Amino acid sequence: MKQRDYETLRRHLAINIKAFRREHALSQEGLSLEADVDRTYVSQIERSLGNPSLLILAALAGALGRDVGELLSPPSPRPRGK
């Protein structure tokens, strides 16, 4: 996998985690408690800085009611102004 592809996956993950978290009306703290992941790590992931393990991805996906694949998929276009 090329570095550029890896960066794209991290961006997809960041956008999707934030969007799914907001759909569930969860704060970063709320998601971190549900997934048993440190809040600062959730913040890093949402800013494309974190490099989560499969275990962390599975915990976040479970807390958000999603599959791990959905977290890494290209994000759906969002309406402008939201």
mmCIF file of the N, C-alpha and C atoms, coordinates in Angstrom:
data_MODEL
# 
_entry.id   MODEL 
# 
loop_
_atom_site.group_PDB 
_atom_site.id 
_atom_site.type_symbol 
_atom_site.label_atom_id 
_atom_site.label_alt_id 
_atom_site.label_comp_id 
_atom_site.label_asym_id 
_atom_site.label_entity_id 
_atom_site.label_seq_id 
_atom_site.pdbx_PDB_ins_code 
_atom_site.Cartn_x 
_atom_site.Cartn_y 
_atom_site.Cartn_z 
_atom_site.occupancy 
_atom_site.B_iso_or_equiv 
_atom_site.pdbx_formal_charge 
_atom_site.auth_seq_id 
_atom_site.auth_comp_id 
_atom_site.auth_asym_id 
_atom_site.auth_atom_id 
_atom_site.pdbx_PDB_model_num 
ATOM 1   N N  . MET A 1 1  ? 0.851   -1.177 0.000  1.00 0.00 ? 1  MET A N  1 
ATOM 2   C CA . MET A 1 1  ? 0.000   0.000  0.000  1.00 0.00 ? 1  MET A CA 1 
ATOM 3   C C  . MET A 1 1  ? 0.895   1.239  0.000  1.00 0.00 ? 1  MET A C  1 
ATOM 4   N N  . LYS A 1 2  ? 0.585   2.158  -0.849 1.00 0.00 ? 2  LYS A N  1 
ATOM 5   C CA . LYS A 1 2  ? 1.348   3.395  -0.919 1.00 0.00 ? 2  LYS A CA 1 
ATOM 6   C C  . LYS A 1 2  ? 0.972   4.319  0.236  1.00 0.00 ? 2  LYS A C  1 
ATOM 7   N N  . GLN A 1 3  ? 1.896   5.178  0.604  1.00 0.00 ? 3  GLN A N  1 
ATOM 8   C CA . GLN A 1 3  ? 1.665   6.126  1.704  1.00 0.00 ? 3  GLN A CA 1 
ATOM 9   C C  . GLN A 1 3  ? 0.427   6.980  1.439  1.00 0.00 ? 3  GLN A C  1 
ATOM 10  N N  . ARG A 1 4  ? 0.243   7.382  0.200  1.00 0.00 ? 4  ARG A N  1 
ATOM 11  C CA . ARG A 1 4  ? -0.909  8.220  -0.164 1.00 0.00 ? 4  ARG A CA 1 
ATOM 12  C C  . ARG A 1 4  ? -2.210  7.473  0.122  1.00 0.00 ? 4  ARG A C  1 
ATOM 13  N N  . ASP A 1 5  ? -2.248  6.170  -0.183 1.00 0.00 ? 5  ASP A N  1 
ATOM 14  C CA . ASP A 1 5  ? -3.445  5.372  0.070  1.00 0.00 ? 5  ASP A CA 1 
ATOM 15  C C  . ASP A 1 5  ? -3.719  5.259  1.566  1.00 0.00 ? 5  ASP A C  1 
ATOM 16  N N  . TYR A 1 6  ? -2.663  5.120  2.342  1.00 0.00 ? 6  TYR A N  1 
ATOM 17  C CA . TYR A 1 6  ? -2.790  5.039  3.796  1.00 0.00 ? 6  TYR A CA 1 
ATOM 18  C C  . TYR A 1 6  ? -3.355  6.351  4.347  1.00 0.00 ? 6  TYR A C  1 
ATOM 19  N N  . GLU A 1 7  ? -2.858  7.465  3.847  1.00 0.00 ? 7  GLU A N  1 
ATOM 20  C CA . GLU A 1 7  ? -3.358  8.774  4.296  1.00 0.00 ? 7  GLU A CA 1 
ATOM 21  C C  . GLU A 1 7  ? -4.840  8.930  3.951  1.00 0.00 ? 7  GLU A C  1 
ATOM 22  N N  . THR A 1 8  ? -5.239  8.441  2.791  1.00 0.00 ? 8  THR A N  1 
ATOM 23  C CA . THR A 1 8  ? -6.641  8.508  2.394  1.00 0.00 ? 8  THR A CA 1 
ATOM 24  C C  . THR A 1 8  ? -7.506  7.695  3.342  1.00 0.00 ? 8  THR A C  1 
ATOM 25  N N  . LEU A 1 9  ? -7.060  6.497  3.705  1.00 0.00 ? 9  LEU A N  1 
ATOM 26  C CA . LEU A 1 9  ? -7.805  5.677  4.659  1.00 0.00 ? 9  LEU A CA 1 
ATOM 27  C C  . LEU A 1 9  ? -7.945  6.376  6.012  1.00 0.00 ? 9  LEU A C  1 
ATOM 28  N N  . ARG A 1 10 ? -6.881  7.009  6.451  1.00 0.00 ? 10 ARG A N  1 
ATOM 29  C CA . ARG A 1 10 ? -6.955  7.731  7.741  1.00 0.00 ? 10 ARG A CA 1 
ATOM 30  C C  . ARG A 1 10 ? -7.940  8.891  7.662  1.00 0.00 ? 10 ARG A C  1 
ATOM 31  N N  . ARG A 1 11 ? -7.984  9.581  6.522  1.00 0.00 ? 11 ARG A N  1 
ATOM 32  C CA . ARG A 1 11 ? -8.958  10.672 6.362  1.00 0.00 ? 11 ARG A CA 1 
ATOM 33  C C  . ARG A 1 11 ? -10.381 10.123 6.364  1.00 0.00 ? 11 ARG A C  1 
ATOM 34  N N  . HIS A 1 12 ? -10.600 9.022  5.650  1.00 0.00 ? 12 HIS A N  1 
ATOM 35  C CA . HIS A 1 12 ? -11.929 8.401  5.644  1.00 0.00 ? 12 HIS A CA 1 
ATOM 36  C C  . HIS A 1 12 ? -12.337 8.021  7.063  1.00 0.00 ? 12 HIS A C  1 
ATOM 37  N N  . LEU A 1 13 ? -11.431 7.393  7.787  1.00 0.00 ? 13 LEU A N  1 
ATOM 38  C CA . LEU A 1 13 ? -11.705 6.995  9.158  1.00 0.00 ? 13 LEU A CA 1 
ATOM 39  C C  . LEU A 1 13 ? -12.062 8.205  10.015 1.00 0.00 ? 13 LEU A C  1 
ATOM 40  N N  . ALA A 1 14 ? -11.301 9.260  9.903  1.00 0.00 ? 14 ALA A N  1 
ATOM 41  C CA . ALA A 1 14 ? -11.542 10.465 10.705 1.00 0.00 ? 14 ALA A CA 1 
ATOM 42  C C  . ALA A 1 14 ? -12.922 11.046 10.424 1.00 0.00 ? 14 ALA A C  1 
ATOM 43  N N  . ILE A 1 15 ? -13.248 11.191 9.151  1.00 0.00 ? 15 ILE A N  1 
ATOM 44  C CA . ILE A 1 15 ? -14.542 11.769 8.764  1.00 0.00 ? 15 ILE A CA 1 
ATOM 45  C C  . ILE A 1 15 ? -15.686 10.873 9.233  1.00 0.00 ? 15 ILE A C  1 
ATOM 46  N N  . ASN A 1 16 ? -15.541 9.561  9.009  1.00 0.00 ? 16 ASN A N  1 
ATOM 47  C CA . ASN A 1 16 ? -16.617 8.637  9.356  1.00 0.00 ? 16 ASN A CA 1 
ATOM 48  C C  . ASN A 1 16 ? -16.828 8.522  10.855 1.00 0.00 ? 16 ASN A C  1 
ATOM 49  N N  . ILE A 1 17 ? -15.773 8.436  11.617 1.00 0.00 ? 17 ILE A N  1 
ATOM 50  C CA . ILE A 1 17 ? -15.918 8.346  13.083 1.00 0.00 ? 17 ILE A CA 1 
ATOM 51  C C  . ILE A 1 17 ? -16.670 9.570  13.596 1.00 0.00 ? 17 ILE A C  1 
ATOM 52  N N  . LYS A 1 18 ? -16.263 10.738 13.154 1.00 0.00 ? 18 LYS A N  1 
ATOM 53  C CA . LYS A 1 18 ? -16.902 11.966 13.614 1.00 0.00 ? 18 LYS A CA 1 
ATOM 54  C C  . LYS A 1 18 ? -18.376 12.013 13.200 1.00 0.00 ? 18 LYS A C  1 
ATOM 55  N N  . ALA A 1 19 ? -18.655 11.655 11.954 1.00 0.00 ? 19 ALA A N  1 
ATOM 56  C CA . ALA A 1 19 ? -20.037 11.688 11.471 1.00 0.00 ? 19 ALA A CA 1 
ATOM 57  C C  . ALA A 1 19 ? -20.915 10.677 12.209 1.00 0.00 ? 19 ALA A C  1 
ATOM 58  N N  . PHE A 1 20 ? -20.424 9.450  12.364 1.00 0.00 ? 20 PHE A N  1 
ATOM 59  C CA . PHE A 1 20 ? -21.216 8.422  13.047 1.00 0.00 ? 20 PHE A CA 1 
ATOM 60  C C  . PHE A 1 20 ? -21.394 8.781  14.523 1.00 0.00 ? 20 PHE A C  1 
ATOM 61  N N  . ARG A 1 21 ? -20.373 9.360  15.123 1.00 0.00 ? 21 ARG A N  1 
ATOM 62  C CA . ARG A 1 21 ? -20.472 9.777  16.530 1.00 0.00 ? 21 ARG A CA 1 
ATOM 63  C C  . ARG A 1 21 ? -21.560 10.828 16.678 1.00 0.00 ? 21 ARG A C  1 
ATOM 64  N N  . ARG A 1 22 ? -21.576 11.786 15.755 1.00 0.00 ? 22 ARG A N  1 
ATOM 65  C CA . ARG A 1 22 ? -22.594 12.841 15.818 1.00 0.00 ? 22 ARG A CA 1 
ATOM 66  C C  . ARG A 1 22 ? -23.991 12.294 15.552 1.00 0.00 ? 22 ARG A C  1 
ATOM 67  N N  . GLU A 1 23 ? -24.111 11.302 14.656 1.00 0.00 ? 23 GLU A N  1 
ATOM 68  C CA . GLU A 1 23 ? -25.413 10.670 14.401 1.00 0.00 ? 23 GLU A CA 1 
ATOM 69  C C  . GLU A 1 23 ? -25.979 10.061 15.684 1.00 0.00 ? 23 GLU A C  1 
ATOM 70  N N  . HIS A 1 24 ? -25.099 9.580  16.541 1.00 0.00 ? 24 HIS A N  1 
ATOM 71  C CA . HIS A 1 24 ? -25.514 8.986  17.814 1.00 0.00 ? 24 HIS A CA 1 
ATOM 72  C C  . HIS A 1 24 ? -25.566 10.022 18.933 1.00 0.00 ? 24 HIS A C  1 
ATOM 73  N N  . ALA A 1 25 ? -25.363 11.287 18.582 1.00 0.00 ? 25 ALA A N  1 
ATOM 74  C CA . ALA A 1 25 ? -25.376 12.377 19.569 1.00 0.00 ? 25 ALA A CA 1 
ATOM 75  C C  . ALA A 1 25 ? -24.404 12.106 20.710 1.00 0.00 ? 25 ALA A C  1 
ATOM 76  N N  . LEU A 1 26 ? -23.225 11.586 20.352 1.00 0.00 ? 26 LEU A N  1 
ATOM 77  C CA . LEU A 1 26 ? -22.198 11.305 21.349 1.00 0.00 ? 26 LEU A CA 1 
ATOM 78  C C  . LEU A 1 26 ? -21.087 12.344 21.273 1.00 0.00 ? 26 LEU A C  1 
ATOM 79  N N  . SER A 1 27 ? -20.597 12.746 22.401 1.00 0.00 ? 27 SER A N  1 
ATOM 80  C CA . SER A 1 27 ? -19.383 13.546 22.460 1.00 0.00 ? 27 SER A CA 1 
ATOM 81  C C  . SER A 1 27 ? -18.200 12.597 22.287 1.00 0.00 ? 27 SER A C  1 
ATOM 82  N N  . GLN A 1 28 ? -17.023 13.154 22.127 1.00 0.00 ? 28 GLN A N  1 
ATOM 83  C CA . GLN A 1 28 ? -15.829 12.308 22.093 1.00 0.00 ? 28 GLN A CA 1 
ATOM 84  C C  . GLN A 1 28 ? -15.710 11.527 23.398 1.00 0.00 ? 28 GLN A C  1 
ATOM 85  N N  . GLU A 1 29 ? -16.033 12.177 24.495 1.00 0.00 ? 29 GLU A N  1 
ATOM 86  C CA . GLU A 1 29 ? -15.993 11.523 25.807 1.00 0.00 ? 29 GLU A CA 1 
ATOM 87  C C  . GLU A 1 29 ? -16.986 10.369 25.858 1.00 0.00 ? 29 GLU A C  1 
ATOM 88  N N  . GLY A 1 30 ? -18.200 10.607 25.354 1.00 0.00 ? 30 GLY A N  1 
ATOM 89  C CA . GLY A 1 30 ? -19.212 9.558  25.350 1.00 0.00 ? 30 GLY A CA 1 
ATOM 90  C C  . GLY A 1 30 ? -18.784 8.355  24.520 1.00 0.00 ? 30 GLY A C  1 
ATOM 91  N N  . LEU A 1 31 ? -18.228 8.616  23.343 1.00 0.00 ? 31 LEU A N  1 
ATOM 92  C CA . LEU A 1 31 ? -17.749 7.522  22.498 1.00 0.00 ? 31 LEU A CA 1 
ATOM 93  C C  . LEU A 1 31 ? -16.602 6.788  23.176 1.00 0.00 ? 31 LEU A C  1 
ATOM 94  N N  . SER A 1 32 ? -15.721 7.548  23.799 1.00 0.00 ? 32 SER A N  1 
ATOM 95  C CA . SER A 1 32 ? -14.578 6.905  24.451 1.00 0.00 ? 32 SER A CA 1 
ATOM 96  C C  . SER A 1 32 ? -15.032 5.986  25.582 1.00 0.00 ? 32 SER A C  1 
ATOM 97  N N  . LEU A 1 33 ? -16.054 6.393  26.315 1.00 0.00 ? 33 LEU A N  1 
ATOM 98  C CA . LEU A 1 33 ? -16.586 5.552  27.396 1.00 0.00 ? 33 LEU A CA 1 
ATOM 99  C C  . LEU A 1 33 ? -17.268 4.308  26.833 1.00 0.00 ? 33 LEU A C  1 
ATOM 100 N N  . GLU A 1 34 ? -18.059 4.470  25.767 1.00 0.00 ? 34 GLU A N  1 
ATOM 101 C CA . GLU A 1 34 ? -18.756 3.334  25.146 1.00 0.00 ? 34 GLU A CA 1 
ATOM 102 C C  . GLU A 1 34 ? -17.773 2.313  24.579 1.00 0.00 ? 34 GLU A C  1 
ATOM 103 N N  . ALA A 1 35 ? -16.685 2.805  23.978 1.00 0.00 ? 35 ALA A N  1 
ATOM 104 C CA . ALA A 1 35 ? -15.722 1.924  23.308 1.00 0.00 ? 35 ALA A CA 1 
ATOM 105 C C  . ALA A 1 35 ? -14.560 1.524  24.208 1.00 0.00 ? 35 ALA A C  1 
ATOM 106 N N  . ASP A 1 36 ? -14.478 2.127  25.397 1.00 0.00 ? 36 ASP A N  1 
ATOM 107 C CA . ASP A 1 36 ? -13.356 1.896  26.316 1.00 0.00 ? 36 ASP A CA 1 
ATOM 108 C C  . ASP A 1 36 ? -12.019 2.252  25.649 1.00 0.00 ? 36 ASP A C  1 
ATOM 109 N N  . VAL A 1 37 ? -12.020 3.450  25.049 1.00 0.00 ? 37 VAL A N  1 
ATOM 110 C CA . VAL A 1 37 ? -10.838 4.010  24.382 1.00 0.00 ? 37 VAL A CA 1 
ATOM 111 C C  . VAL A 1 37 ? -10.616 5.398  24.984 1.00 0.00 ? 37 VAL A C  1 
ATOM 112 N N  . ASP A 1 38 ? -9.391  5.786  25.207 1.00 0.00 ? 38 ASP A N  1 
ATOM 113 C CA . ASP A 1 38 ? -9.101  7.099  25.785 1.00 0.00 ? 38 ASP A CA 1 
ATOM 114 C C  . ASP A 1 38 ? -9.653  8.221  24.912 1.00 0.00 ? 38 ASP A C  1 
ATOM 115 N N  . ARG A 1 39 ? -10.258 9.228  25.534 1.00 0.00 ? 39 ARG A N  1 
ATOM 116 C CA . ARG A 1 39 ? -10.855 10.334 24.796 1.00 0.00 ? 39 ARG A CA 1 
ATOM 117 C C  . ARG A 1 39 ? -9.846  11.051 23.920 1.00 0.00 ? 39 ARG A C  1 
ATOM 118 N N  . THR A 1 40 ? -8.634  11.230 24.412 1.00 0.00 ? 40 THR A N  1 
ATOM 119 C CA . THR A 1 40 ? -7.637  11.929 23.605 1.00 0.00 ? 40 THR A CA 1 
ATOM 120 C C  . THR A 1 40 ? -7.277  11.127 22.363 1.00 0.00 ? 40 THR A C  1 
ATOM 121 N N  . TYR A 1 41 ? -7.380  9.802  22.449 1.00 0.00 ? 41 TYR A N  1 
ATOM 122 C CA . TYR A 1 41 ? -7.101  8.966  21.280 1.00 0.00 ? 41 TYR A CA 1 
ATOM 123 C C  . TYR A 1 41 ? -8.226  9.099  20.253 1.00 0.00 ? 41 TYR A C  1 
ATOM 124 N N  . VAL A 1 42 ? -9.476  9.174  20.720 1.00 0.00 ? 42 VAL A N  1 
ATOM 125 C CA . VAL A 1 42 ? -10.604 9.417  19.811 1.00 0.00 ? 42 VAL A CA 1 
ATOM 126 C C  . VAL A 1 42 ? -10.370 10.742 19.085 1.00 0.00 ? 42 VAL A C  1 
ATOM 127 N N  . SER A 1 43 ? -9.943  11.758 19.803 1.00 0.00 ? 43 SER A N  1 
ATOM 128 C CA . SER A 1 43 ? -9.644  13.050 19.201 1.00 0.00 ? 43 SER A CA 1 
ATOM 129 C C  . SER A 1 43 ? -8.550  12.934 18.144 1.00 0.00 ? 43 SER A C  1 
ATOM 130 N N  . GLN A 1 44 ? -7.514  12.194 18.453 1.00 0.00 ? 44 GLN A N  1 
ATOM 131 C CA . GLN A 1 44 ? -6.422  12.013 17.480 1.00 0.00 ? 44 GLN A CA 1 
ATOM 132 C C  . GLN A 1 44 ? -6.914  11.302 16.226 1.00 0.00 ? 44 GLN A C  1 
ATOM 133 N N  . ILE A 1 45 ? -7.747  10.304 16.395 1.00 0.00 ? 45 ILE A N  1 
ATOM 134 C CA . ILE A 1 45 ? -8.286  9.571  15.244 1.00 0.00 ? 45 ILE A CA 1 
ATOM 135 C C  . ILE A 1 45 ? -9.131  10.508 14.387 1.00 0.00 ? 45 ILE A C  1 
ATOM 136 N N  . GLU A 1 46 ? -9.963  11.315 15.026 1.00 0.00 ? 46 GLU A N  1 
ATOM 137 C CA . GLU A 1 46 ? -10.821 12.249 14.290 1.00 0.00 ? 46 GLU A CA 1 
ATOM 138 C C  . GLU A 1 46 ? -10.028 13.351 13.586 1.00 0.00 ? 46 GLU A C  1 
ATOM 139 N N  . ARG A 1 47 ? -8.790  13.544 13.982 1.00 0.00 ? 47 ARG A N  1 
ATOM 140 C CA . ARG A 1 47 ? -7.933  14.538 13.317 1.00 0.00 ? 47 ARG A CA 1 
ATOM 141 C C  . ARG A 1 47 ? -6.918  13.874 12.392 1.00 0.00 ? 47 ARG A C  1 
ATOM 142 N N  . SER A 1 48 ? -7.109  12.611 12.096 1.00 0.00 ? 48 SER A N  1 
ATOM 143 C CA . SER A 1 48 ? -6.220  11.824 11.223 1.00 0.00 ? 48 SER A CA 1 
ATOM 144 C C  . SER A 1 48 ? -4.804  11.718 11.770 1.00 0.00 ? 48 SER A C  1 
ATOM 145 N N  . LEU A 1 49 ? -4.666  11.764 13.079 1.00 0.00 ? 49 LEU A N  1 
ATOM 146 C CA . LEU A 1 49 ? -3.350  11.655 13.694 1.00 0.00 ? 49 LEU A CA 1 
ATOM 147 C C  . LEU A 1 49 ? -3.115  10.280 14.308 1.00 0.00 ? 49 LEU A C  1 
ATOM 148 N N  . GLY A 1 50 ? -4.193  9.625  14.725 1.00 0.00 ? 50 GLY A N  1 
ATOM 149 C CA . GLY A 1 50 ? -4.068  8.325  15.371 1.00 0.00 ? 50 GLY A CA 1 
ATOM 150 C C  . GLY A 1 50 ? -3.903  7.201  14.365 1.00 0.00 ? 50 GLY A C  1 
ATOM 151 N N  . ASN A 1 51 ? -3.281  6.127  14.807 1.00 0.00 ? 51 ASN A N  1 
ATOM 152 C CA . ASN A 1 51 ? -3.085  4.934  14.001 1.00 0.00 ? 51 ASN A CA 1 
ATOM 153 C C  . ASN A 1 51 ? -3.661  3.760  14.791 1.00 0.00 ? 51 ASN A C  1 
ATOM 154 N N  . PRO A 1 52 ? -5.007  3.626  14.797 1.00 0.00 ? 52 PRO A N  1 
ATOM 155 C CA . PRO A 1 52 ? -5.623  2.636  15.673 1.00 0.00 ? 52 PRO A CA 1 
ATOM 156 C C  . PRO A 1 52 ? -5.380  1.205  15.226 1.00 0.00 ? 52 PRO A C  1 
ATOM 157 N N  . SER A 1 53 ? -5.298  0.335  16.213 1.00 0.00 ? 53 SER A N  1 
ATOM 158 C CA . SER A 1 53 ? -5.176  -1.104 15.960 1.00 0.00 ? 53 SER A CA 1 
ATOM 159 C C  . SER A 1 53 ? -6.538  -1.644 15.532 1.00 0.00 ? 53 SER A C  1 
ATOM 160 N N  . LEU A 1 54 ? -6.541  -2.886 15.080 1.00 0.00 ? 54 LEU A N  1 
ATOM 161 C CA . LEU A 1 54 ? -7.805  -3.539 14.732 1.00 0.00 ? 54 LEU A CA 1 
ATOM 162 C C  . LEU A 1 54 ? -8.707  -3.651 15.955 1.00 0.00 ? 54 LEU A C  1 
ATOM 163 N N  . LEU A 1 55 ? -8.131  -3.882 17.105 1.00 0.00 ? 55 LEU A N  1 
ATOM 164 C CA . LEU A 1 55 ? -8.904  -3.974 18.337 1.00 0.00 ? 55 LEU A CA 1 
ATOM 165 C C  . LEU A 1 55 ? -9.630  -2.662 18.623 1.00 0.00 ? 55 LEU A C  1 
ATOM 166 N N  . ILE A 1 56 ? -8.930  -1.543 18.473 1.00 0.00 ? 56 ILE A N  1 
ATOM 167 C CA . ILE A 1 56 ? -9.534  -0.221 18.697 1.00 0.00 ? 56 ILE A CA 1 
ATOM 168 C C  . ILE A 1 56 ? -10.604 0.050  17.642 1.00 0.00 ? 56 ILE A C  1 
ATOM 169 N N  . LEU A 1 57 ? -10.314 -0.269 16.371 1.00 0.00 ? 57 LEU A N  1 
ATOM 170 C CA . LEU A 1 57 ? -11.308 -0.074 15.315 1.00 0.00 ? 57 LEU A CA 1 
ATOM 171 C C  . LEU A 1 57 ? -12.571 -0.877 15.601 1.00 0.00 ? 57 LEU A C  1 
ATOM 172 N N  . ALA A 1 58 ? -12.407 -2.121 16.042 1.00 0.00 ? 58 ALA A N  1 
ATOM 173 C CA . ALA A 1 58 ? -13.555 -2.963 16.357 1.00 0.00 ? 58 ALA A CA 1 
ATOM 174 C C  . ALA A 1 58 ? -14.352 -2.389 17.531 1.00 0.00 ? 58 ALA A C  1 
ATOM 175 N N  . ALA A 1 59 ? -13.664 -1.873 18.530 1.00 0.00 ? 59 ALA A N  1 
ATOM 176 C CA . ALA A 1 59 ? -14.348 -1.292 19.688 1.00 0.00 ? 59 ALA A CA 1 
ATOM 177 C C  . ALA A 1 59 ? -15.132 -0.046 19.286 1.00 0.00 ? 59 ALA A C  1 
ATOM 178 N N  . LEU A 1 60 ? -14.529 0.804  18.474 1.00 0.00 ? 60 LEU A N  1 
ATOM 179 C CA . LEU A 1 60 ? -15.216 2.010  18.012 1.00 0.00 ? 60 LEU A CA 1 
ATOM 180 C C  . LEU A 1 60 ? -16.410 1.654  17.129 1.00 0.00 ? 60 LEU A C  1 
ATOM 181 N N  . ALA A 1 61 ? -16.211 0.717  16.211 1.00 0.00 ? 61 ALA A N  1 
ATOM 182 C CA . ALA A 1 61 ? -17.296 0.292  15.333 1.00 0.00 ? 61 ALA A CA 1 
ATOM 183 C C  . ALA A 1 61 ? -18.457 -0.266 16.152 1.00 0.00 ? 61 ALA A C  1 
ATOM 184 N N  . GLY A 1 62 ? -18.148 -1.099 17.128 1.00 0.00 ? 62 GLY A N  1 
ATOM 185 C CA . GLY A 1 62 ? -19.191 -1.669 17.976 1.00 0.00 ? 62 GLY A CA 1 
ATOM 186 C C  . GLY A 1 62 ? -19.963 -0.605 18.739 1.00 0.00 ? 62 GLY A C  1 
ATOM 187 N N  . ALA A 1 63 ? -19.262 0.361  19.270 1.00 0.00 ? 63 ALA A N  1 
ATOM 188 C CA . ALA A 1 63 ? -19.902 1.444  20.022 1.00 0.00 ? 63 ALA A CA 1 
ATOM 189 C C  . ALA A 1 63 ? -20.793 2.297  19.126 1.00 0.00 ? 63 ALA A C  1 
ATOM 190 N N  . LEU A 1 64 ? -20.468 2.343  17.851 1.00 0.00 ? 64 LEU A N  1 
ATOM 191 C CA . LEU A 1 64 ? -21.231 3.154  16.892 1.00 0.00 ? 64 LEU A CA 1 
ATOM 192 C C  . LEU A 1 64 ? -22.250 2.328  16.110 1.00 0.00 ? 64 LEU A C  1 
ATOM 193 N N  . GLY A 1 65 ? -22.312 1.028  16.395 1.00 0.00 ? 65 GLY A N  1 
ATOM 194 C CA . GLY A 1 65 ? -23.257 0.163  15.695 1.00 0.00 ? 65 GLY A CA 1 
ATOM 195 C C  . GLY A 1 65 ? -22.928 -0.004 14.221 1.00 0.00 ? 65 GLY A C  1 
ATOM 196 N N  . ARG A 1 66 ? -21.646 0.011  13.897 1.00 0.00 ? 66 ARG A N  1 
ATOM 197 C CA . ARG A 1 66 ? -21.184 -0.092 12.506 1.00 0.00 ? 66 ARG A CA 1 
ATOM 198 C C  . ARG A 1 66 ? -20.208 -1.247 12.366 1.00 0.00 ? 66 ARG A C  1 
ATOM 199 N N  . ASP A 1 67 ? -19.923 -1.592 11.115 1.00 0.00 ? 67 ASP A N  1 
ATOM 200 C CA . ASP A 1 67 ? -18.869 -2.561 10.816 1.00 0.00 ? 67 ASP A CA 1 
ATOM 201 C C  . ASP A 1 67 ? -17.561 -1.806 10.646 1.00 0.00 ? 67 ASP A C  1 
ATOM 202 N N  . VAL A 1 68 ? -16.456 -2.470 10.895 1.00 0.00 ? 68 VAL A N  1 
ATOM 203 C CA . VAL A 1 68 ? -15.144 -1.845 10.717 1.00 0.00 ? 68 VAL A CA 1 
ATOM 204 C C  . VAL A 1 68 ? -14.993 -1.331 9.284  1.00 0.00 ? 68 VAL A C  1 
ATOM 205 N N  . GLY A 1 69 ? -15.474 -2.087 8.317  1.00 0.00 ? 69 GLY A N  1 
ATOM 206 C CA . GLY A 1 69 ? -15.386 -1.665 6.922  1.00 0.00 ? 69 GLY A CA 1 
ATOM 207 C C  . GLY A 1 69 ? -16.065 -0.335 6.657  1.00 0.00 ? 69 GLY A C  1 
ATOM 208 N N  . GLU A 1 70 ? -17.170 -0.066 7.362  1.00 0.00 ? 70 GLU A N  1 
ATOM 209 C CA . GLU A 1 70 ? -17.870 1.211  7.192  1.00 0.00 ? 70 GLU A CA 1 
ATOM 210 C C  . GLU A 1 70 ? -17.018 2.377  7.694  1.00 0.00 ? 70 GLU A C  1 
ATOM 211 N N  . LEU A 1 71 ? -16.212 2.125  8.700  1.00 0.00 ? 71 LEU A N  1 
ATOM 212 C CA . LEU A 1 71 ? -15.360 3.192  9.227  1.00 0.00 ? 71 LEU A CA 1 
ATOM 213 C C  . LEU A 1 71 ? -14.276 3.590  8.228  1.00 0.00 ? 71 LEU A C  1 
ATOM 214 N N  . LEU A 1 72 ? -13.859 2.640  7.400  1.00 0.00 ? 72 LEU A N  1 
ATOM 215 C CA . LEU A 1 72 ? -12.761 2.884  6.456  1.00 0.00 ? 72 LEU A CA 1 
ATOM 216 C C  . LEU A 1 72 ? -13.232 3.214  5.046  1.00 0.00 ? 72 LEU A C  1 
ATOM 217 N N  . SER A 1 73 ? -14.524 3.084  4.790  1.00 0.00 ? 73 SER A N  1 
ATOM 218 C CA . SER A 1 73 ? -15.066 3.337  3.459  1.00 0.00 ? 73 SER A CA 1 
ATOM 219 C C  . SER A 1 73 ? -15.059 4.827  3.135  1.00 0.00 ? 73 SER A C  1 
ATOM 220 N N  . PRO A 1 74 ? -15.056 5.164  1.843  1.00 0.00 ? 74 PRO A N  1 
ATOM 221 C CA . PRO A 1 74 ? -15.178 6.584  1.486  1.00 0.00 ? 74 PRO A CA 1 
ATOM 222 C C  . PRO A 1 74 ? -16.449 7.148  2.107  1.00 0.00 ? 74 PRO A C  1 
ATOM 223 N N  . PRO A 1 75 ? -16.352 8.305  2.729  1.00 0.00 ? 75 PRO A N  1 
ATOM 224 C CA . PRO A 1 75 ? -17.524 8.887  3.389  1.00 0.00 ? 75 PRO A CA 1 
ATOM 225 C C  . PRO A 1 75 ? -18.581 9.299  2.383  1.00 0.00 ? 75 PRO A C  1 
ATOM 226 N N  . SER A 1 76 ? -19.820 9.239  2.820  1.00 0.00 ? 76 SER A N  1 
ATOM 227 C CA . SER A 1 76 ? -20.935 9.721  1.988  1.00 0.00 ? 76 SER A CA 1 
ATOM 228 C C  . SER A 1 76 ? -20.856 11.224 1.895  1.00 0.00 ? 76 SER A C  1 
ATOM 229 N N  . PRO A 1 77 ? -21.222 11.769 0.742  1.00 0.00 ? 77 PRO A N  1 
ATOM 230 C CA . PRO A 1 77 ? -21.241 13.238 0.640  1.00 0.00 ? 77 PRO A CA 1 
ATOM 231 C C  . PRO A 1 77 ? -22.213 13.811 1.651  1.00 0.00 ? 77 PRO A C  1 
ATOM 232 N N  . ARG A 1 78 ? -21.803 14.851 2.324  1.00 0.00 ? 78 ARG A N  1 
ATOM 233 C CA . ARG A 1 78 ? -22.642 15.517 3.312  1.00 0.00 ? 78 ARG A CA 1 
ATOM 234 C C  . ARG A 1 78 ? -23.217 16.794 2.691  1.00 0.00 ? 78 ARG A C  1 
ATOM 235 N N  . PRO A 1 79 ? -24.456 17.117 3.054  1.00 0.00 ? 79 PRO A N  1 
ATOM 236 C CA . PRO A 1 79 ? -25.007 18.384 2.558  1.00 0.00 ? 79 PRO A CA 1 
ATOM 237 C C  . PRO A 1 79 ? -24.159 19.566 3.037  1.00 0.00 ? 79 PRO A C  1 
ATOM 238 N N  . ARG A 1 80 ? -23.981 20.524 2.169  1.00 0.00 ? 80 ARG A N  1 
ATOM 239 C CA . ARG A 1 80 ? -23.213 21.724 2.541  1.00 0.00 ? 80 ARG A CA 1 
ATOM 240 C C  . ARG A 1 80 ? -23.924 22.495 3.618  1.00 0.00 ? 80 ARG A C  1 
ATOM 241 N N  . GLY A 1 81 ? -23.129 23.134 4.476  1.00 0.00 ? 81 GLY A N  1 
ATOM 242 C CA . GLY A 1 81 ? -23.703 23.943 5.544  1.00 0.00 ? 81 GLY A CA 1 
ATOM 243 C C  . GLY A 1 81 ? -24.047 23.162 6.794  1.00 0.00 ? 81 GLY A C  1 
ATOM 244 N N  . LYS A 1 82 ? -23.687 21.885 6.829  1.00 0.00 ? 82 LYS A N  1 
ATOM 245 C CA . LYS A 1 82 ? -23.974 21.071 8.021  1.00 0.00 ? 82 LYS A CA 1 
ATOM 246 C C  . LYS A 1 82 ? -22.718 20.648 8.678  1.00 0.00 ? 82 LYS A C  1 
# 
